Amino acid sequence: MAQRHPDLTDSTAGPVTTGDALAGYLRGQATEFLRALRLHRETGGGVANGSPGASAGGPASAEVRVDAVRALRRSARRISGSLHTFRPLLEPEWSEGIRPELAWLSGTLALEHAYGARLERLLLALNRLSGAAPVPGQPGGTVGSAAPDANGRAGAHPAAPDRGNLTVGAAKAGALLDRQLTLARTRAHSTALQALGSARFHAVADKVAVLASEVPLTPTAPATALRPLAAAAEERLADAVTALPLVTAGSPYNAAALIHGLSADPAPHPQDAPWDQVRLLLRLHRYACEVVHGRSTPPDVRLLSAGEALDRHRDASEASSAAAQAARTPRIAPATAYALGVLHADQRHEVEAARFAFQRSWQKQTIGAP
């Protein structure tokens, strides 16, 4: 059975954890941030995800840089999230000054990887749907999808595409997506490089360096219990989950989402926003558990599986938007537009599958709660 954290709403569950533990957690994350930054600079600091134009150093150095940027993002997210959850225990002016800057940094560094993963996901889905051979050098499966059935799909699809027309348009659709997302990835790479060399980033790094040795707590924070604030974060998550349509999550096909995605409106589908909010609140809850119970405590596997389902939801939602955006390209051939429409529908189906997976994971967690 998966190990669970003690109930954060129970004041008698385990020893009282105070602001001193928060200070230790933040110092540890700041140290990891600085370690990752030093590693990134030692390996050339030229690339975040192995894009063209990388600095010299070979594949090994490129891999180390990827790991360093990932560690930077991870530490920045944890510091920013902890400052949000436990903000009453921190000096307001300092906390509100650094928290949005850490969020900016983490988001900027994440874009290049996100575009690369989105392109890989869409090309693999096109190959699967059209029956084409896998792209050379690409893994042979849908990234982040559930186990396929005998027809290679995770669950029943509402309608089988016209394989002949799809095969005709798949190659050009893939080429169009490759051009658009590679361009976006290249721009994100340049933006990340500019960010890491900017005065804004150096100001953030300086504040994190100070945090590694001195955490600006309020005078009463060292003796204040953390559990009530962590429990409040857990309650915000529970309220957001309660507002989700879990009863209908995982329906075989969401026609409203398909119609919206292929309309002239390029905005994200409004159905997806509440799920992404839950993903962010779940992350804050996990970080709060780390602060209260310590990083050495094994994570709740059910929380991790719920988070993975929401990550798949985000990936499929953003991939479907990219397919719909490509389908709006002026003067593309009908067969290309058809292939992109089928691809969009396929990714919306993956969105529904991810919602269903989250529903099952969350129900297990609720049933297993004390």
N, C-alpha and C positions, 0 to 999 in steps of 0.2 A: 504494500500500500504506500502511496506517495506521502512523503513527510509534509505536514502542514505547519505553518507558523502558528504560534499561539494567537488566540482571538485578540485583536487589537482593541476591541471595545471592552475587554475584561481587565479591570484594573488590578486584579489579583493574579493574572497569568504571568508568572515569572518575575524576576527582579525589576525594580523601577529603573528605567533608562532615562537619563537626564540630558540637558544641553551639553554636558561634557562629551557625551558619546557623539553628538552631532558635530562638535568641533573636531573630534578625532576623525570622523568619517570625511569631513570636508578637507582636512589636511591631507588625508590619504589620497583622495581624488585629485587634489591639486598637485601632489607629488607625482602621481601617474601621468597627469597632463604634461608636466614639465619634462618627465622622462621621455614621453612620446615625442615631444617637440624637439628635444635634443637628438633623439634617434633620427627623426625626419631630416634635421639639418645635417647630421653626420653622413647621411646617404645621398646628399645632394639637394634634397628638398625640392626636386624639380617636377614631381608628378604625384598625383593622388591616386591614380588607378591605371597606370600603365598605358596612358594614351600616347599617340604620336607626338613627338617633340619632347620625349622624356630626356632627362639629363643622362649622361653616361654613367655606367656602373653595372650594366648587365642585368639579366633577369633576377638574380638574387637580390640585388640592391632595390630593384623595382618592387619586388615582393615585400621587402622590409619597409619600404616607403608606404605601401598599401596598408600594412599592419600598423604603422605609426599613425597614419591619418585616421584609421579606424579607432585607435586608442584615444586620439585627440577628441574625436566625436563622442566616444563613449564617456570619457571623463567630463567633457563639457555638458553633456546631457544630464549626468548624475548631479553635478554641482548645481546646474540651473534648476533641475527638478527639486532638489532638496531645499534650495533657497525659497522656492515657491511654497512647498508644503510647510516648512518650519519658519516662515518669514516673521512671525511674532517674536521669535527668539533672536533675531538678527537686527543690527542697526539698519533702520529703514533706508536711509539715503544711500548707503553703500550697497545694500542688497538690491534695491531697485535700479541701481546704476549698472551693475555687472550682469544681472540675470538676462536682460534682453540681448546684451552683447554676446553672451555665451550661446543663446538660442540662434542668433545670427550666424555665428561661426559654425555651429553644428549643422545648420541648414545649408550653408554655402558649401561646406565640404562634402555633404551627402549627395549633391546634385549629379556630379559626374558619374558616380557609381550607379545612381538610380537610372540615368538614361541608358547606360550600358546594359544593365540588367533588364530594362524594359525592352530594348531592341532584341536581346537574346530570347526573351520570353515570347515575343510576337513572332519572330522568325521560326522558332520551334513549333509554335501553334500552327502557323501557316503550313509548315512541312507535314505536320500530323493531319491537318484537315484535308490537304490536297493529295496526300499519299506520296509526296515527293521524297526523295532520298534526303537524309539528314544533312545539314550544312556541315562541310568539312571543318573539323576542329571544335564542333559544338557537341555538347552532351546529348544523348538520345532520349530525351524525355521532356515533358513540360515542367518548367521550373515552378516549384511551389504547388503543384497540383496533387490531388489525392490519387490513390492507387487506381490505375485505369482498369476498366472492365475488358471483356474480350474484344470489343471494338476500339480499344485504345482511349476510351473516354471515362472520366470520373462521373459515373452516373448517366442516366438517360438524357440525351439531348432532345429538345422538342421537335426538331426536324432535321433530317439529313440533308446536307447541302448538295447541290448539283455538282458532282465531282468533276464532270467534264468542263463546265464553265469555270469552276474554281481553279482547276489546273492551269487553264489558259491565263487567268489573271493573277495567279499567286506569285509568279516570278516578278512581274512588274510591280505588284503590291509590295513584295519584299524589298525590291530595289528602292521604291519610293520611301518606305519606312527607314531603310538603311541610310538614305541621304538625309532625311529630316532629323532622325535621332542621333546620327553621327555628328551632324552639324551642331545640334543642341549640346551633345556631350563635349565637343571641342570648345564650345563657348563656355560651358560650365567649368571645364579644365582651366581655361584662361582666367575666369573669374576667381577660381580657387587660388590660383597662383598669385593674382593681384591682391586677394584678401590676405594671404599669408605674408605678403611683403608690405602691407599697408600700415600706416600709423595707428589705425583703429585696432588691428590685430595686436600690435606691439603693446598698446595700452591694456588690452585684455590680458595678454601674457604677463605683464607687469603686476596686474592685480591678482592674478592667480599665483604668481610667485610670492606675493605677500601673504596670500591665504595659506600657503603651504607651511607658514610658521606662525601666523597670527590670524585667528578667526574673530571677526568683530561681533561678538555676542552682546546682547543687552546685559545689564548688571544682574538681573535675576535669572538669566537663562541657565547658568551652570547647575542650578538646583531645581529647574523646572522639568517636570516629566514630559517625555516626548509622545507617549502613547495616545493622549487625547488628540493631538494634531494629526498623528498617523491614522487614527481611527476616523477622523473627519475626512481625510483623503479617501479612505476605503468606503465611507458612506456616499461620497460624491460619485464614486465609481458605481456603487450599487444602484443609486438613483438613475444614473445615465443608462445602465443596462436595463433597468425596469422600464424605461421609456422606449426601448427598442421593440420592434415587432417580432419578438422571438417566436411567437406562435406560427407566423407565416414564413419565417426565415427558412431558406432552403427549398422554396417552392421550385418546381422543375424549370420554370421559365418566367422571367419578369418582362412582359411585353412593354410596360410603361418605360422601363429603363432603356430598352432598345429604341423605342420611338424617340425618346429625348436625345439619346446619343447621336442619332442620325439626322436630327433636325438641324436647323441653321444656328441654333443656340450653342455656342462653344463652351458655355459654363459647365462645370461638373454637375453630375446628377444630384439633385437635392436629397435623394435617398441615402447617399453615401456619407454625407457630412456627420450625422449622428454616430455612425459606426467608427468614423475616424476619431471623433471626440472620445469615444469609449477606449479606443486604442491608446490615446494619449493619457487618459486618466488611469488606465491599467498600468502604464509605464510608471506614472507617479506613485501608484500604490506599491509597485514592486520596489522602487527606490526607497520608499518610506520603510518598507519591511527590512531592507538592507541596513538602514540607519538604526532601527530599533533593535533588531535581532543580531546584527553583525554580518559581515560578508562571509564569515566562515560557516554560517548556518546554511545547510542545503536548501536550494530554492524549492518552492512548492511546484511540483511538476504540472499540476493542473493549471496553475497560473501561467506557466510557460506555454502550455499547449493552447490556452485561450489566446495568449499574445501572438503565437505563431499563426493562428487562424486569422486574427485581425491584420497581421502583416500580409498574409496572402490576399485578404480582402482589399487592402490598399494597393498591392501590386496589380491585381486583376482590374481594379477600378481605373487606375492610372493607365494601364495598357489599353483598356477599352476606349478611354478618352483619346489616346494617341492614334488608335485605328480610326476612330470617328473623325479626328482632325485631318488625318491623311485623306480620308474619303471626301473631304471638302475641298481638296486641291482642285483648282480650275482646270478644265479641259483634259481630265484623265479619261482613259478608255473605259467603256461600260464594264468590260470584264475585270478590270482593275478595281473599279468601284464595287463590283459584286464581291470580289474576294475580300476587300476591306470590310464590307458589311457583314459577311459571314464571320470574319475574324472578330469584329466588334461583338457580335452576338455570342460567339464562343467565350469571350472574356467576361461578358456579363453573366453567362452561365457559371463561370468560375467564381464570380462574386457571390452568387447565390449559394454555391457549394461551400465557400468559406464562411458565410453566415450560418449555414447549417452546422458546420464543424464547430464554430464558436458556441452555438446554442447547446450542442451536446456536451462540450467541455464545461461550459458554465453550469449546466444542470448537474453534472457530476460534482462540481465543486460545492454547489448549494446543498445537494443531498448529503455530501460528506462533511458539511460544516458542523461544529459542535453545537 
